[in-house]
Amino acid sequence: MHDIIIQTESEQDFTEAIFLLIDYIVEVPRQSQQCRDRLAQLLGHATSSDELKHTLKLFEALVRKYCIGEVDEVRLRSHLAQLSPNRQDRVVEIVNLRRPEIARRLIDEVNRREGGVPLVESFDWNVSWIMGSSSLASHRKQLCTVALGCRDGAAKPHTISFEMGREQVEQVIRELETVVG
């Protein structure tokens, strides 16, 4: 990977450029030509220039690798050697600030690539003790109701709900213990 050169006239312009570069990664401004134009203006490139495309590509690859742990902070800074230490600090600060947003984008990307398997974001469960039914008054059964808050490949939220008996709950716990342990 090559050194990334980000030259702006002021610190404020530099900060704005870094935010716009990250917006590009998480696809915030791709719909807006104004944002791309502003980034090109801040970096002193033409909107359709190869320099801008190259900078976007290099910065995106570096930040992705940093966010998934392939590159540590020292290595990240080594690719920003053309910047002053203060500007390197600012890049690291902004990337760390927006890391959850970048991670969500990367997860969405993998989720879409893997065939649209829903991503579980949250869950809720409730255990009930059934003391009888309309057909049998002495029927006793434990029942666990689970609701999974998911996001599909298109990032649309939806809920998957299901019920499990005691044996199924125990099996799920065993499976989770093997994954975690």
Long-range contacts (C-beta under 8 A, 24 or more apart in sequence): 1-58, 1-61, 1-62, 1-79, 2-58, 2-79, 3-79, 3-80, 3-81, 3-82, 4-55, 4-58, 4-59, 4-62, 4-79, 4-80, 4-82, 5-55, 5-82, 6-43, 6-55, 6-59, 6-80, 6-82, 6-83, 6-87, 6-91, 7-43, 7-44, 8-42, 8-43, 8-44, 11-86, 11-87, 11-90, 13-42, 14-87, 14-90, 15-90, 15-94, 16-42, 17-42, 17-43, 18-90, 18-91, 18-94, 18-95, 19-94, 19-98, 21-55, 21-56, 21-59, 21-60, 21-63, 22-63, 22-94, 22-95, 22-98, 22-101, 22-102, 24-56, 24-59, 24-60, 25-59, 25-60, 25-63, 25-64, 25-102, 25-105, 26-98, 26-101, 26-102, 26-104, 26-105, 27-105, 63-95, 63-102, 64-102, 64-106, 66-95, 67-95, 67-99, 67-102, 67-103, 67-106, 68-106, 108-151, 108-153, 108-155, 111-151, 111-152, 111-153, 112-153, 112-154, 115-153, 116-152, 116-153, 117-153, 118-148, 118-150, 118-151, 118-152, 118-158, 118-160, 119-150, 119-151, 119-152, 120-148, 120-149, 120-150, 121-149, 121-150, 121-151, 121-157, 122-148, 122-149, 123-147, 123-148, 123-149, 124-149, 141-165, 142-166, 144-168, 144-169
